Amino acid sequence: MSAIAILCLALSAGIIWGGLIASGVFLARHEEVDEYPPEDPAASEITAD
């Protein structure tokens, strides 16, 4: 492999693993959502004309 190919491989692997670690930390620090999506009272009313 050429030096540029190794650099691109290392950079892409770093981005992928960094995103996985960051999302794991984010999910560990934030509590679970009770209801998704949040209920919108205006959107739940169905009117027939």
Secondary structure, 3 states (H helix, E strand, C coil): CCHHHHHHHHHHHHHHHHHHHHHHHHHHHCCCCCCCCCCCHHHHCCCCC
